[in-house]
Amino acid sequence: MKNSRRSFISKSALGVGALSTLSFVNKSNSKIDLKSIKDGLPNDGNEFWADVKNLFPTDKNDTYFNNGTLGVQSNYVLNAVINDMRNNAINGAKTDYKGEGPNLLAGYDPYLKIREKLGMILNCDFKEISLIQNATFGMNFVAHGLNLKKGDEVINTNQEHGGGYAAWKQLEKRKGIVYKQAILPVPADSKEDIINSVLSMITSKTKVIAIPHIVSVYGTVMPIKEICEFARKKGIFTVIDGAQAVGQIDVDLKDLSCDAYYSSLHKWLLSPPGNGILYLNNSISKDIWPTLSSYNWDNKEDKGFSLQQSGTGNPSLRVGLEASIDFFNMIGGEKWIKRVKHLGKYLRDGLKELENVEIVSSHNEDLCAGLTTYKVDGINGPELQKTLWERERLQPRSVGKELLRHSVHIYNNEEEIDRTFDVIKSI
Ligand SMILES: Cc1ncc(COP(=O)(O)O)c(C=O)c1O
């Protein structure tokens, strides 16, 4: 790489030290131009990804492999959030609270532009999207917004996160709905087995199918489309927990044909923590009551807005959300998702060569992306996590007593994965 470009990247406002040196006077002064970042990046290949890695603030001695829990925000996104918060504190007095000056409260604005940008990525109308805090809010807004009654059946799976099952369990206790779990295979190698495990639970009383798009522990990319299409024909409401999906795989909501979908954008879209979405298909959104109500609770013209108004929140997190969407588009959605898949496959291919490793995630690449879970002979998950950190400063995450869940994202590279293999080989 030419020295001039390297020095551009390290010296620009995107560099690691940038946060402390920026002066925060007003928005225009602190605006960092995404186009010049893009112009500074090579077209493709390893050089491109090496420069992308430099757009993130992670300590250069460390490797973060725990994106399934929380993503790392780029310097661009961090700057946007911090600048905005500081700007609001400095210039808050200038607002007459009638729409002039900085936006001080997150919970009242329709955020049309952000929702439009998300609609473009997710292939839906912006009015079908509500900006919410996270996936857990999404599950609760749907479960409590539907008017379920005693005896109505809900099909969930045995591989849910708490943010995918707890609201349904609450309704079981509170309202007497019937909560059922489909037992998903481990490893989940066959699409048909997954589909059958869910569809075989359907009865004449089934009202809702609530399942993950990507399974939290194993990273299985579920055959959602087939399940939703079947459910639609039967008049069963489908709600998909996409906490792990947006930014990890391509999510096309029209194509998936689900009724509702929610996601945590602070995971794979690398948005600031506290950003999520809820999608409700136009054709069913009238059937969902808002769980949190404010002025717009009955807004029939913009249903997404009616579920989004939540009182005072941090508007800088919304500024950061928009920055993270712009950052994703700057890299290019297709390129981003291909990179996650490439690194995931690189990890799985290497692990398959190691005699002491058992992959418990799917062995079917059609059902895999950036999350891989495995176990290593003779060492439990927490000990393996500790060993990887102590020897090589690699930080995946253990799950339960046995397993290690290893996430890879655009800021990771093959060399970091190779060092994981070296440590595992030596065990
Ligand atoms: C599948 C799934 N659903 C829901 C959640 C909850 O996400 P959040 O804590 O952002 O609400 C997670 C978090 O890891 C998850 O993996």
The ligand as a Gaussian input file, in Angstrom:
#p B3LYP/6-31G(d) Opt

LIG

0 1
 C      -31.369000     -14.920000      18.980000
 C      -31.347000     -13.810000      19.991000
 N      -32.498000     -13.233000      20.346000
 C      -32.545000     -12.200000      21.216000
 C      -31.390000     -11.719000      21.787000
 C      -31.488000     -10.571000      22.738000
 O      -30.868000      -9.434000      22.202000
 P      -30.893000      -8.060000      22.983000
 O      -30.193000      -8.280000      24.285000
 O      -30.135000      -7.117000      22.111000
 O      -32.320000      -7.675000      23.171000
 C      -30.160000     -12.306000      21.467000
 C      -28.924000     -11.831000      22.088000
 O      -27.867000     -12.405000      22.013000
 C      -30.135000     -13.379000      20.544000
 O      -28.997000     -13.987000      20.194000

